[in-house]
């Protein structure tokens, strides 16, 4: 073999080996998930069709159910208002395409990735079928990603850990604890633009704020130069007040609720009344809310002292500075 022929042979051999090496890298990446893999757990067209989400873990089970386009938390036989925006965020994450590379397709590896049948899971139900039954696995070594698997399928994928917080929270992490639940969001049904009158009766004192054109009239207290900004900030603070938990609903008939109450009248003729108990030694109070727009209505909330303090402000708070 001449020198030229040997050189041609060696160069050809190097080329073949290089191609084999590149092909091996690509093949290995696909198997072990080192390459990028765009994937969505839920088709974006299916997300609006979801009417129930059932969470199941070793220590708890509860459901989120949608009725008349509103979400509720069904837990221990009771139905509570749910945080609509949090559910929207979860469905948004699951329906957006992102990198979820396949880590294994071996059944024997499920336990190693924490995606066995006893792992935490969430089943997303449509009207007639389960759209997604997702199993939550362990975090990877670097704690930067989490492993996931569809129930009934062998593929284990890894991806953003942001989904994990929705699975691992307790039922009350989904509670909408606003005293006026539909004030949630930037322009909810209980937005201040829809409020016509707020009447505050606390400690035998009366403050009434009535909408008039683009401003407000105040009665019951003497405010020489009312500030529209201060009045609306106060009303928003009432609309946005949250409890830290729901209390026993039987408390609504308890004598702890005296004369202290706030009545909010909306433009659609709806009236929401917030009855307030006296504060205990820590400043905590209970609030019984009637006239809420949620089906099943009327809830009793536990209100910490820092939130309870926003219900009443003296006349000077509404003066233009």
C-alpha positions, 0 to 999 in steps of 0.5 A: 500500500502506497503512502497516499493510499495509507493516508486516505485509509487513515483519514477515512477511518478517522472520519468514520470514528468521528461520526460514530462518536457524534452519533453515540453522544446524541444517542446517549443524550436522548436516553439519559435526558441530557438533551433538550426535550420540549414537552407539555403535560396538558394540552392548552385546549384541555386546560379549560375543560378541567373541572376537578383536581384530586390531590393524594399523598401519604398523609392527606387527600383533598379535591379542588372542584369547579362549579359555575366557573369558580373553584372550591376546596373540598376537604373533610366534608366541607367546601371552601372558596379556593384561590382562583389565581393559584389554580390558574398558575398551576394549569398555566405551568402544566400547559406550557411547553418546557424542557422535560427530558426523559430520564428513563423508560424502565419500570424498575427505575421508578422507585429510584426516581421516587415515582412509584405508585405510592408517591404523591399524585394529582389527577386532573379530571375533565367532564368524562375522563382524566386528562392528566394523572401526574405522579410527583417524584424526588428532586435530582441530586442538585435539587434544581429539578424534580422527576415526574411520571404520568400514571400508567406510563413508564417514562420518567421526565425531569423538569422545573421544581415549581410544580412541586409546591402545588403538590406538597402544600396542605389543603389550606394552602389553596384556601381563598381567605379573603373576607370578600372572596371575589375581590381576588385578582386585579379587577375582580367582581368585588373591585372597588369600582363596583362598590356603592356604599360602605357602612362601618358600625364599630364600638358604637361609632358609625362611618358611612362612605357613599359614592357620589359621581367620582368622589365619596360622601362621608357621614357619621364623622366630621371630615372637613376636607375628605381625601378620595385616595385615603377613602378608597385605600381604606375600602380596598383594605377591607375588600382585600382583608384575609383571615389566616384560616376558616373557623367552625361555621357554627360560630356564626350563631355564637353571641361573640358576634355583637353589634360590630359589623361592616356592610358593603353594597355593590352596584348589582344590588348585592350586599355583603355583611361582615360581622366582627367579634370582640378581640381576644387577649392577643387581638385576634377576632372572628369575622362572620361573612354573609352575602358572599357571591360563592355558592355555599356562602357564609363563612367564619374566618379567624383574623389575626390582630394585624389584619383586624386593626385595619377595619376601623380608622379615625376621622383624621385618616380621611383628611387631605394632608 
